[in-house]
Structures are given as C-alpha cells and as structure tokens.
C-alpha cells in the first residue's frame, strides 16, 4: 500500500485530473477495505475520504458512478526516466585556508 505522505495523480475518465497526498488509512467495517484520507492539492486544498481496496490504492482501476478512476504514483524529481535514482555528488572542497572572523577583523585593523 502507498505510504502516508505520498503524492499521487488521480486520473478520472483516463485523464490526469488532480494531485493528492495520502494523509491516512483506517480499516473500514468491510474486510479488506480501507478509508483512505487524501488531501487534494487544489486552491483551496480539499480533504476527502474514499473507501478503497488495497489494490485500488496501489493503482488498480475502479469506478465511481460508472466513471473510471485510477491513482498513479507521481515520480520524484530525483528519478531518471528509467526509474533509477541518481546519487547526489558531495560538494567539492576547496584547498583554501580557513580564517576565523576574529582573525579577519584583526587583519583588517592592521592593514589600516
């Protein structure tokens, strides 16, 4: 099942329609169904609760009032097109000398 805090694209009638953030899960009274609380990222943001099966939360298509709906993962900006995460390179260190601010102030006073 998707992680709480994950962003999904909600496709309605096979068209990307809205982004949502998964806020919480709660077991429904029906076995293997969950109350999925999502925050629609609109202006203003809107909170909704849908009752879905785990597969539907994970991308299995379903219908609401005979309209096809599907939740798709939104890939992060750190992923490449083949879904391989790239490692961030550490910043390069310079070989310069580190001088404290107190030393710098003393040097400035001595130059005057």
Residue, then its C-alpha position, 0 to 999 in steps of 0.5 A: x500500500x502507498x505510504x502516508x505522505x505520498x503524492x499521487x495523480x488521480x486520473x478520472x475518465x483516463x485523464x490526469x485530473x488532480x494531485x493528492x497526498x495520502x494523509x491516512x488509512x483506517x480499516x473500514x467495517x468491510x474486510x479488506x477495505x480501507x478509508x483512505x484520507x487524501x488531501x487534494x492539492x487544489x486552491x483551496x486544498x480539499x480533504x476527502x475520504x474514499x473507501x478503497x481496496x488495497x489494490x485500488x490504492x496501489x493503482x488498480x482501476x475502479x469506478x465511481x458512478x460508472x466513471x473510471x478512476x485510477x491513482x498513479x504514483x507521481x515520480x520524484x524529481x530525483x528519478x531518471x526516466x528509467x526509474x533509477x535514482x541518481x546519487x547526489x555528488x558531495x560538494x567539492x572542497x576547496x584547498x583554501x585556508x580557513x580564517x576565523x572572523x576574529x582573525x579577519x577583523x584583526x587583519x583588517x585593523x592592521x592593514x589600516 
